[in-house]
Amino acid sequence: MNAPFQLPGAAPAPSIPALDPASAVHAAGRVRAAAAVVGAALLTAKVEGAIAVGIYDLGLETLQAESFIVS
C-alpha cells in the first residue's frame, strides 16, 4: 500500500487509533442517555411554563371532578 501524500518539509500527519467497537457502542449509549435527559428537561420546562401562564391543556381524554358515578 502506498504512503499518503506529504509535502516536503511538512510534519507527518498524526495516526488515528483504531476504534474499539465496544467503546463506540458504550459512547453511543452515553450520547443517547444524555439526549434523553436533555429531552426530558426540555419537556418538563415547557409543561411547567404552560402551567405557570395558564395555557396548559389537559387534553380531551382527561376528566377531572370531585367524584364520578359510572353505571
C-alpha positions in Angstrom: 0.0 0.0 0.0 1.3 3.5 -0.9 2.0 6.0 1.9 -0.2 9.1 1.9 1.0 12.2 0.1 3.1 14.5 2.2 4.5 17.9 1.4 8.3 18.1 1.6 9.4 19.5 5.0 5.9 19.1 6.5 5.3 17.3 9.7 3.8 13.8 9.2 0.1 13.5 9.8 -0.9 12.1 13.2 -2.1 8.5 13.1 -5.7 7.8 14.1 -6.0 5.0 16.6 -8.4 2.2 15.7 -11.8 2.5 17.2 -12.8 -0.3 19.5 -16.3 -1.4 18.6 -17.2 -1.9 22.3 -16.1 1.6 23.1 -18.1 3.0 20.2 -21.3 1.2 21.5 -20.6 2.5 25.0 -20.1 6.1 23.8 -23.3 5.9 21.7 -25.2 4.7 24.7 -23.9 7.6 26.8 -24.9 10.1 24.0 -28.5 8.6 23.8 -28.8 8.8 27.6 -27.6 12.4 27.7 -30.1 13.2 24.9 -32.9 11.6 26.8 -32.1 13.6 29.9 -32.0 16.9 27.9 -35.2 16.0 26.1 -37.0 15.2 29.4 -35.7 18.5 30.9 -37.0 20.5 27.9 -40.4 18.8 28.0 -40.7 19.4 31.8 -39.7 23.1 31.3 -42.3 23.5 28.5 -45.1 21.9 30.6 -44.2 23.9 33.7 -44.1 27.1 31.7 -47.5 26.4 30.2 -49.0 25.7 33.6 -47.5 28.9 35.0 -49.1 31.1 32.4 -52.4 29.1 32.4 -52.4 27.7 28.9 -51.7 24.1 29.8 -54.4 21.9 28.2 -55.0 18.6 30.0 -56.4 17.1 26.8 -59.8 15.7 25.8 -59.1 12.3 27.3 -58.5 13.7 30.8 -61.5 14.0 33.1 -61.4 15.9 36.4 -64.1 16.0 39.0 -64.7 15.6 42.8 -66.2 12.2 42.0 -67.6 10.1 39.2 -70.6 7.7 39.2 -70.4 5.1 36.5 -73.5 2.9 35.9 
